[in-house]
Amino acid sequence: MPVSNCWLAILFSFCFLLGGCASDVENHPKQNEKPALDESPVDHDQAEDPEVLFRRLDDTMSRWSDARERGDHGWIHALERELRELAISNMTILTRWLQGEDGGRRVVAAMALGFSRDSRVLSPLLIAIQDDDSYVRSNALIGIGLVHDPDTPVDPILEALSDKDPAVRLAAAYCLGEIVPPKSDGGALVPLMKVLRTEVEDSVKNHAVMSLGHLGNHMAVPTIISSTLFSENPDLRVNSVVALGKIKDRRAVIPLVKLLDDQKRSVRQVAEEALAAITGEDYGSNRKAWDRWVEDNRNSLD
């Protein structure tokens, strides 16, 4: 049963999520209230022919990931609505797929159930992160993150940070940023900082630093500065800068000023935005103006 590789493998390094990494913490979905437990009947046991449902989910999730990569927010929201309707109206059959023997269907169901944003899917998804198939484990972690339930048990997600498959570790790092409320620890802070110090895959570190930015805990600032802010990987530099801009700790100002001379325009641009967010000043790319500001305010930057 074929499944589109662009979202199944997850080894696209979650680039479809990077388009949203610079959004304000206040607009992050996990700021919403806990997903309501919908007591209404779902899917009438089987709302759609299984083969048709499989193809629709495969196609729609492929188009969703393409839209995320393009940053096409109109299509993203439209496809997420379609996927939510499909997941809700077929919840029972998707749960059966997740618990069944067909590997392709387990992979599809693991992510699709998350689009329901219904807390009832968390129990089977938490079991699925122990699946023998790494694709299922990865997609189950993504599905858990998509539900955005702050009451999700964190310990199984933390264990997945040590998975042998980097795609699973990546998905776990993403998931923690979606389920742990901002300005809190939830047991995720120290493990995510450890990822920045010890992980060998930049794609995993990318999502760990993004999640640290969502958490907004000032304790992460020294680790971000020392471990990833000056990485040779420009995407990792960008996401580290964005994270520091969300945390808004003045200890990041001097390192961020240095990045105004970065060779990559994308890094320079987010550094300007982060500096404005942290200081309340807007000197844009004017390095001399920022240097003067640092000298005038040095005592408050420690």
C-alpha positions in Angstrom: 0.0 0.0 0.0 2.0 3.1 -1.2 2.4 6.1 1.0 3.9 9.4 -0.1 7.5 9.7 1.1 7.4 13.4 1.5 5.6 13.2 4.8 5.9 9.5 5.7 9.6 9.4 6.2 9.7 12.5 8.4 13.3 12.7 7.3 12.4 15.9 5.5 13.6 17.3 8.8 10.3 19.0 9.6 11.2 21.8 7.2 7.4 22.3 6.9 7.3 23.5 10.4 10.2 26.0 10.1 7.9 28.5 8.4 6.1 29.0 11.6 9.1 29.2 13.9 9.2 33.0 14.1 5.6 33.4 15.2 5.0 35.1 18.5 4.6 32.9 21.6 1.2 34.4 22.3 -0.1 33.0 19.0 1.2 29.5 19.6 -1.6 26.9 19.5 -0.7 25.4 22.9 -1.7 28.7 24.5 -5.3 27.6 23.8 -7.3 25.9 26.4 -7.1 22.1 26.8 -8.9 20.4 23.9 -12.4 19.8 24.9 -13.5 16.2 25.3 -16.1 15.8 22.6 -18.7 13.4 23.8 -20.5 13.3 20.5 -20.5 10.1 18.5 -17.7 9.7 16.0 -17.5 8.1 12.6 -20.5 5.8 13.0 -18.0 2.9 13.2 -16.9 3.4 9.6 -17.7 6.7 7.8 -15.8 6.0 4.6 -14.5 3.2 2.5 -11.0 2.2 3.9 -9.2 2.4 0.6 -10.7 5.7 -0.3 -10.0 7.1 3.2 -6.3 5.9 3.0 -5.8 7.7 -0.4 -7.5 10.9 0.8 -5.4 11.0 4.0 -2.2 10.3 2.1 -2.9 12.9 -0.5 -4.2 15.6 1.9 -1.3 15.2 4.3 1.2 15.4 1.4 -0.4 18.6 0.2 -0.4 19.9 3.8 3.3 19.3 4.3 3.9 21.0 0.9 1.9 24.0 2.0 3.8 24.2 5.3 7.1 24.1 3.4 5.9 27.0 1.1 4.6 29.0 4.0 1.2 29.1 2.3 -1.0 29.8 5.4 -4.3 29.9 3.5 -3.8 26.4 2.2 -2.3 25.2 5.6 -5.5 26.2 7.4 -7.8 24.9 4.8 -6.1 21.5 4.7 -5.9 21.3 8.5 -9.7 21.8 8.6 -10.1 19.0 6.0 -7.8 16.7 7.9 -9.6 17.5 11.2 -12.9 16.6 9.7 -11.5 13.4 8.2 -9.9 12.4 11.6 -13.0 13.1 13.6 -15.4 11.3 11.3 -13.2 8.3 11.1 -11.7 8.1 14.5 -12.7 4.5 15.2 -11.3 3.1 12.0 -8.1 5.1 12.4 -7.6 3.8 15.9 -8.0 0.3 14.5 -5.5 1.0 11.8 -3.0 2.2 14.4 -3.4 -1.0 16.4 -3.4 -3.3 13.4 -0.8 -5.2 11.4 -0.7 -3.1 8.2 2.4 -0.9 8.5 1.2 1.6 5.9 -2.1 2.1 7.7 -0.4 2.4 11.1 1.9 5.2 9.8 -1.0 7.1 8.2 -3.3 6.7 11.3 -0.5 7.9 13.7 -0.4 11.3 12.2 -4.0 11.6 11.1 -5.4 11.1 14.5 -3.5 14.1 15.8 -5.4 16.4 13.5 -8.6 15.6 15.4 -7.3 17.6 18.3 -9.3 15.3 20.5 -7.7 14.1 23.7 -9.3 10.7 23.3 -6.6 9.8 20.7 -3.7 10.3 23.1 -3.9 6.9 24.7 -3.4 4.9 21.5 -0.8 7.4 20.3 1.2 7.1 23.4 1.2 3.3 22.9 2.2 3.8 19.3 5.4 5.7 20.2 6.7 2.2 21.3 6.0 0.7 17.9 8.7 -1.3 16.2 8.3 0.8 13.1 10.2 4.1 13.4 7.9 5.8 11.0 5.0 5.0 13.2 6.9 6.2 16.3 7.7 9.5 14.5 4.2 10.1 13.3 2.7 9.2 16.6 4.8 11.9 18.3 3.8 14.4 15.7 0.2 13.4 16.2 0.5 13.9 20.0 2.0 17.4 19.3 -0.8 18.3 17.0 -3.4 17.6 19.7 -1.7 20.3 21.9 -3.0 18.9 25.2 -1.0 20.3 28.1 -2.0 17.3 30.2 -0.2 14.9 28.0 2.3 12.7 30.0 5.8 14.0 29.3 7.9 11.1 30.4 7.2 8.9 27.3 8.1 11.8 25.1 11.3 12.4 27.0 12.3 8.8 26.5 11.8 9.2 22.7 14.6 11.9 22.8 17.0 8.9 23.2 15.5 6.9 20.3 18.1 5.3 18.0 16.3 6.9 15.0 17.1 10.6 14.5 13.6 11.2 12.9 12.0 9.9 16.1 14.3 12.2 18.3 13.4 15.1 16.0 9.6 14.4 16.4 10.0 14.1 20.2 11.8 17.5 20.4 9.0 19.0 18.3 6.3 17.3 20.4 7.6 18.7 23.7 7.4 22.3 22.4 3.7 21.7 21.5 2.5 20.1 24.8 4.4 21.9 27.5 2.9 25.3 28.3 5.0 28.4 27.8 6.9 29.9 30.7 7.0 26.4 32.4 9.3 23.5 32.7 7.1 20.4 32.6 10.3 18.3 33.0 11.3 19.2 29.4 13.7 22.1 29.9 16.8 20.2 31.0 16.4 17.3 28.5 16.0 19.8 25.6 19.1 21.7 26.7 20.9 18.4 26.8 19.9 17.8 23.2 21.6 21.1 22.2 24.8 20.0 23.9 25.0 16.3 22.9 22.9 15.6 19.8 24.8 15.0 16.6 22.0 15.7 14.1 21.3 19.4 13.4 17.7 18.6 12.4 17.1 17.4 15.9 18.8 20.3 17.5 16.7 22.6 15.3 13.5 21.4 16.9 14.9 21.3 20.4 15.9 25.0 20.2 12.6 25.9 18.7 10.8 24.1 21.6 13.0 25.9 24.1 12.0 29.2 22.5 8.3 28.2 22.9 8.9 27.3 26.5 10.4 30.8 27.1 12.5 29.8 30.1 15.5 32.1 30.8 17.6 29.2 32.0 18.0 28.0 28.4 19.7 31.2 27.2 23.4 30.3 28.1 23.0 26.8 26.5 21.5 28.2 23.3 24.3 30.8 23.0 27.1 28.4 23.7 25.7 25.4 21.8 23.8 26.4 18.7 23.7 30.2 18.1 27.0 30.2 16.2 26.5 26.8 14.5 27.9 26.3 11.0 24.3 25.4 10.0 22.5 28.6 9.0 19.0 27.1 9.8 20.2 26.3 13.3 21.5 29.8 13.7 18.2 31.2 12.5 16.1 29.1 14.9 18.5 29.8 17.8 18.1 33.5 17.2 14.3 33.2 17.0 14.3 31.3 20.2 16.3 34.0 22.0 14.0 36.6 20.6 11.0 34.8 22.2 12.7 34.3 25.5 13.7 38.1 25.7 16.7 37.8 27.9 19.2 40.7 27.7 22.2 38.3 28.1 21.6 37.5 24.4 22.0 41.0 23.2 25.8 41.1 22.7 25.9 37.7 20.8 23.0 38.8 18.7 24.7 42.0 17.7 27.6 39.9 16.5 25.2 38.1 14.1 24.3 41.3 12.4 27.5 40.7 10.4 26.5 37.1 9.6 27.0 36.0 5.9 23.4 34.8 5.7 20.7 37.4 5.2 18.2 35.2 6.9 20.3 35.2 10.1 20.9 38.9 10.0 17.2 39.6 9.5 16.0 37.5 12.5 18.9 39.0 14.6 17.5 42.4 14.0 14.0 41.3 14.9 15.2 39.5 18.1 17.2 42.6 19.2 14.2 44.8 18.8 12.1 42.3 20.8 14.6 42.1 23.6 15.6 45.8 23.9 12.5 47.7 22.7 14.9 49.6 20.3 14.9 49.3 16.5 18.2 50.2 15.0 17.7 47.7 12.2 21.0 46.6 10.6 22.9 49.6 11.9 25.8 47.8 13.7 27.3 51.0 15.0 24.0 52.1 16.6 23.7 48.7 18.3 27.3 48.9 19.5 26.6 52.3 21.1 23.5 51.0 22.7 25.4 48.1 24.2 28.0 50.4 25.6 25.3 52.6 27.1 23.5 49.6 28.7 26.3 47.2 29.4 25.5 47.0 33.1 22.1 45.6 32.4 23.2 42.9 30.0 24.7 40.4 32.5 
